[in-house]
Amino acid sequence: MTTELYPRERLGLVRDAAAKAGLGAVLLTPGPDLRYVTGYDAKQLERLTCLVVPAGGEAFLVVPRLELPAAQASPAGSLGVELVPWDEIDDPYALVAGRLPQDPGTVGVADRMWAVMALRFRAAMPAAEQVAAGGVLRELRMRKSPAEVAALREAGAAIDRVHRRVPDLLKAGRTEREVARDIADAITGEGHAQVDFVIVGSGPNGANPHAEPSDRVIRPGEPVVVDIGGTMPSGYCSDSTRNYCVGEPPAEYRAYFEVLEEAQRASCAAVRPGVTPEAVDAAARDVIEAAGHGADFFHRTGHGIGLESHEDPYIVAGNLEPLEPGMAFSIEPGIYPGPHGARIEDIVVCTEDGCEPMNVTDHGLVIVG
């Protein structure tokens, strides 16, 4: 799986993309872009780790000498890329500059590069113009390979298993924080390498899409939004939202929850190659607006996912870039009128003739005792 997720040919694809974009080189420090290209999940340190991909030469990976064993043990160690260690008394920025042309032209720096590092590269290569490298990597990362889709499928199955455990954790009298702590344990227990987020929004907190778990006590008859996600050992992420109620929910909640189910189905059904993200967003939004809840749906319908929880493509009005097979993103319309709210979220992958959901747990409201 590792060699399939992080294939050797990606280095060449990045080099070609850099040349096509008119860049002399791409500089990738620790973050999702570096992991995408090499498989190396490098630590974010004050010591420089940087993959240098010249548009007209061979790539090399600069690493602190004490991190060399980790780089060698990562998928990067089997890619054939030159590993260039540096010692504490060395200037790694000058080392990089010295291996590039004196005037490399425009250089793409990683979107997640620390500002202090970008500034030191600027000082080391004063003739070079710096631009964000995300535009070069975006076109590659946005279209998932079969191995990446398999990793997302595995992540979706793991977070589905967590949602199946939620009814045993969600009880009246417990606080959101207590439930969130147990859900976080379940996320790692079901195979994730780390917990990225846990939202347990009870009652009025369910009307806040990004509510943080609090000491609020969950009461009988209250709806609860549970939005959870993590990162798998592969590096690929999960993200899914389901809705629960401790006992019988209010009648008005049931009414708009049915609208939300219809909207989420309509948006998923709209996904296919050639359709724009704007149209997928509109498919959900039109249903919700027709039911009189347009003002209660105030965020985009979805976001891309892969090595990051949020990445391209974004499913939002104004995004007219047609969907293509392999693009992975969430479909998560919400209705938040207060004093409660609801959101249904699946990760889907655009296929040749529609979409494949990565989450298969039931979308309906789950009543817990």
N, C-alpha and C positions, 0 to 999 in steps of 0.2 A: 504493500500500500504506500510506503514512504516514497519509493522511487516513482510510483505512478502519480502521487500528489505533487511531488517536486521534481519533475523531469529535467534532465540535463539540457534539453533544447530551449528551456526558458531563457537562459543567459543569452543565447543568440537572438531570441525574439525581442528581448529588451534592447540589445545592441542595435538591431534593425529599426526598432521603434524610435530609439534615440536619434539615429541618423536621419530617419524620415522627418522627425520633428525639428531638425536643424541643431541638435545639441551635440556638443563636443564630447560630453560624458554625462553619466548619471551617477550620483553619489547617494547610496542608501545606507543610512544608519539604522540601529535596531528599531523594529516596528513591523507592521504587517507587510509592507512592500519588500523588506529584506527577507522575511520569512517566505513570502510568495515565490521569490526568485530562487532562493537557496535552501529553504527548509530550516534555516538556522534561526531559532528563537532566542536571539542574543539578549543578554541583560542590558537594560538601560543604565549606563554608567557614565561617570565623568570622563573615564578613559575612552578614547575613540575606538569604536568598531565601525568599519565602513566598507561596504562593497563598492568598488569603483568599476563601472562598465564604460570604457571608452567607446565612442562610436566607430573608431577605426582600429581597434586593437583588442587584446585579450583582457578579460575581466580579472581582477584580483581582489582579495578580501584582506583588509588591514585589521589586525586584532591585537589587543594587548597580549604580551607574552603569557601572562598568567591565565588568559582565557583561551589560549591556543588548544589545549586538550578538549575543551567544550566544543570549539568550532570543528575540530577534527572528528569528534564523535557524532556531530550532527549530520544531516543529509548533505550539507555543504562539503563535508570531507570526502564524499564520493563523487562529486561533480567534476573533478578534474580542475577546478578553479585554484589558482595559486593562492596560498595562504601566506601573508606577509606579517610576521610578528614584529612588534616594536617594544622597546624596553623603556623603563621609567625615565631615563634621561634623554630619550628621543623626542623629537617633535613630529607627531604622526601627521599633522596637517602639511608640514613641509615635505614629509615623505611622499604623501599623495601628490602634491603639486610637482615634485621632482620627477614623478613617473608619467606626468601628462605633458603635452606641448606647452611651451612657455605662454602661449596665448591659446587656450583651449576653446575660445569663443564663448558660447552660452553653455552653462553647466546646470543640469537639473539636480536639485537637492530634494531629499525625501520630505514629504509633507510633514512628517512627524519629527524631523530633525530639530534638536534643541537650538534655540536662537543663538546661544553662546557658541555652538559648533559652527553654525552657518556663518557667524561673524568671523570666526577664526579661519574658516576656509576663504572668506573674502579677503582677509589680510594676507593669506598665503598665496592667493591667486588674484591679485588686484586687477589684472586685465580681463578677468572672466566676469560675465554677467550671470547672475544667479536667477533661476526661475524654479517654480515648484515642479517636481518630477511627477506629481500625481497624475497629470494629464497623459503622460506616456504609459504609466502602469495601468491606468484606469481601463483602457481599451482591452488589455489582456485579462485583468482580474474580473471584469464584469461578465465575461462569458466563461462559465464553469465547464471544466472538462468532465468526462464521465467519472473519473476518480474523485473529483471534488463533489459532484452530485452524490456519489456514494457516501462521502464523508458527511455531507449535510443530511442525508437520509438517516445515517447512524445517529447524528446529533438529534434529529427530530424524534427518533424512536426513544432515545434516552430521556428527553424532556417529557414525552408522552407518558412514560412510566412514572415520572414524578407527579404529573397531574393525576394519575390514577391513585396515588397515595394521599392526595390532598384531603379527601373527605374524612380520612381517619385523623387528620391533624387539626381540622377546622371545627372548633366547638365554641358554643356560646360560653362566655366567661373567660375565655383566653384573650390575650392581647394580640394585636397585629404583630408585634415584635416577637412574641413567643412562637406564633405560627410561622413567621418568616424564618426564624432560626432553625426550626425543624425542617422547613422546606429546603433551606440551604444545605443542611446535612444530607437530605435526600438527593439533591442535585449531584453532589460529589459521590454519594453512595450508588447512584445509577450510572456512573461511568464518566462524568465530566472531570476534567483536570482542575477547573476552577469555577467558582460562582461569579457570574457577571452582574446579575441584579435579581432582586426578589421584591416584587410589589404585592402587598396584601392590603388592598384598599377597601375597608369596610364602611358601610353606610355612606355618609357624606364624603369620606375620603375616596370612595369609588368614582366620584365626579372629577377627581384630579388625576389625569392620565399618568402623571409621574409622581404619585404620592409615595413618600418614604414610610416604611413601617414605623408605627408609633406605639405608645403605651395605651392607645385607645382600646377599651374592652369591646369585643364583638358581642352584639346583643341579638336575642332571638328575633327572627323576622327580617334581618338585615342582609341585603345582597353584598357580596364580596367579590371584587375583581382580583384575580391572581395572575400576574404577568411575570414570567420567570425565564431565565436563560443562563447559559454558561458556555464555556469553551471546552471542547473535547481534547484529548491528547493529540489528535491530528492537527489541532489549531483551528478547526472549523466550529462555528457557533450555532447555538440553538436559541429559539425565542418563540414563546407561545403563550397566549392568554386565553383563559377559560373563566367562567363565571359560576359562582356558587351562592347559595343562600342558606342561612341557618334557620330552617323552618320555612313556613309559607311566606313568599314574598308579597309586597304590596301589589295590588291589581294594576296600577299604572306602570309599575316596573315590568310586569309580564307583557303588557301591551307593547311597550317600546322595545322590549327584548325580541319579540317576534319580528318587528321591523328590522332590527339589527341582523338577525339571522338571514332574512331575505336579502339585505344589502350585501352581506358578506358572500352569500352564494352568487349573487349577480356579479360581483367584482371578480370572483374566481372564474366564473363562466366566461368573462370577457377576455381572459388572458389567452393569447395565441400570437405566433409570430406576425409582425407587421402592425399590430395594434400598438398605440402609443400608451405610455404610462398615464397620460392625462385622461385617456378614454377609460382605463381601468379604474382610476380614481372617480371619474364621473359615474360609472356604473353603480358604485356604492352610494355616492352622494345623491344621485337622483332619487333613489328609493327613500333615503332618509329625509330629503327635502319634501318629497311628495306626501310623506306622513306628518309633516309639520315640525320636524326636528332638525331642520337645516342648521339653525343657530347652535344646536347642541353637539354638532360634529365639527370641531374646529382644528383638526390636525390633518396631515396628509394621510392617504390610505395605506401607504407602506414605504418601506426602505429596503435597499439591497442588503444582502448578508453573505458572509463567507468567512474570511479570516478576521473580519470585524463584524460587530453586531449591526452597525450602520455603515453602509457603503453604497456605491452606485449599483443599480439604478434606483432613483427615488420615484415613488408612485404618487405623483402630485400634479395638479393643474400647472400647465406651462411646460411640462417635460414632453416634448414631441419626438424624442428619439425612439424609433420603433423597437419593440421588443424582439429579441432573437432567442432561438433555442439555447439553453444553458444559462440564461439569466435567472438569478435566484433572488427572491424578495418576499417581504411579508405582505399579507392582505389583512389589514386590521382596522376596519371602520369602528367607530365608537359613538355612543350617544351618552351625553353627560348633562342631564337637565338639573341634577340636584333634587332632592337630598341624597341621591345615589346615582350610579352610572354603570355602564357596561361596555365592554370591548371584546370582540372575538378576533383572534389572530392565529393565522397559519403561515408557515413558510411554504412557498410554492416555487417550483422551477418550471420555466417556460419550456415546452416540448415542441415537437414538429407540428402538432395539431391541437394544442391546448396547454394544460399545465398538470404537473404532478405535485400533489401535496406531500410535504415532508411530515406533517402532523395528521394523525388519523383518529385521535380521540374525538368522541361525540362533541358537537358544538353546542348542544342544548344546555339549559340551566340545570345544574346539579344541586339537588336539595339534600342537605346534610342535617343530621340530628343534633 
